[in-house]
Every structure is written in C-alpha cells, then in structure tokens.
Amino acid sequence: MEKRSSTSLHGKILTEIEQNILSGRWPPGYRIPSEMELTAHYQCSRMTVNKVLTQLAQAGLLERRRKAGSFVTQPHTSSAVLDIPDIRQVVLGMGKEYGSRLLSRKQRRSTRDDMQAMRMDKAGPVVHAVCLHMAGARPFCLEDRLINLESVPDAGREMFTEQSPSSWMVSHVPWSSAEHRIRAEAAGEDNAQLLQVAPGFPCLVIDRRTWAGRLPITFVRMTYPADLYELVAHFSPSTIAA
C-alpha cells in the first residue's frame, strides 16, 4: 500500500511541475522551489522529490545546478536545412504548448514588391498573411507570408482561423521545388515587440520560396529569436575527386 501511495505521489508531483513549466507559469530561467520546499509542500520524502527532478532534468525541462538549485531550461529545437516543417509540430516536439495568433490577412492584387518576392512574371491576386506562433507563453516565430492565388486558389477562401498559414500550407499545398535563404538579423522595434525581445536581439531569419513546376506558390519570411531555433545539415564528402 505504501509503495502504491509513493508511486501515485511521484506522478502527482511530476505532473504538476511539468504543467507549471509547459504552461509558461514557470518561464525559462525560473528557479523552481528547492527540494526541501517541495518536500514540505507535498509532505513526502526528499528522495521522491529528487527522483521527480532527476526525471524532469533527463527530459530536458530542468537544469540542475549544484548548490544553486533547479532551473527551467530554455526551450530549443532544430530542423534540417531543407525541411519545410509545420511549426505547430515543431513546437509540440519541444514539449511546449502550441498557440498561434493571426495578426493580419489581406487579399489584394500583387504589388511590385510582391512580384519580386515571389518571382512572379506578371501581376495577379495574392493573400498576405502575418501570424505569430507561440511556444508556451513565449513567442516562437513570426510568419510573414505571401500566397499566389493563381497557384493556390483555395487560399482565397481560407481565413486561417482554424489553422495557421504555415500548418494550412504544409497540409494542403504540394510543391515541386523550394529555395531557402538564411541569415542573422537584429530585431527591429516592431518585430522585437511582437517577439517579446529587446530591440537589436539576434534573430534567425529564413526566407523561403516554393514553386509548383514554374508557377510560384508562396514566399514566406520566418523570424525566430536566435536562442530558440537552429538549422542542421547532414552531408558527406563529394565522391568527385578534387
């Protein structure tokens, strides 16, 4: 009976601490209550608390520092350079709660800047959507997207209320080729406010274009706080002699 009670209590403590982290109530860098404080709060043995904190550290949710305590880790994720990921799945894969907020959606005839961004040969109708993606309580990515309605006519009827533009495009629109341009950029005042970072904070910016054959589909600019995201490439030496 005592063993079952201890096991049940272990699960209760684990769940509650995990929820505090994933909900953003305990943000990255937050020093959680000490083992002694948690032992007193849950009226359990220190060993039970230690096992919970060790499990959360192994899961990457906590960093345990000797003599300093346990701290919520900074969420971090990566993806392959050539991937076109669904940001919702990326955030969920980090163990974070996902959310998104559509900041604007406009349908119009393409401007010269739109045509240049999407490499369009002629003017036509486009949708311009801006969306903020969240990982827990923290902004994860700012999505600024143009969609060519000649190649994706269904986007003209899609309001992106049920899915973000990113998720909708990944699940609904096939593509045959893509281009990524990646750079570092200091956050300007507007983006800094949206991403909840200081102006000048380093960001990772990915400009992506996709095509169906020769027909442009979309241009999107994804802006991430640099401490949350990285790109990874796996490759091998060329078989062609130097």
Beta strands, then each sheet from edge to edge (+ up, - down):
strand 1: 62-65
strand 2: 69-72
strand 3: 77-80
strand 4: 98-109
strand 5: 125-135
strand 6: 138-148
strand 7: 177-186
strand 8: 202-212
strand 9: 215-225
strand 10: 229-232
sheet 1: 1+ 2-
sheet 2: 3+ 10+
sheet 3: 4+ 5- 6+ 9- 8+ 7-
end
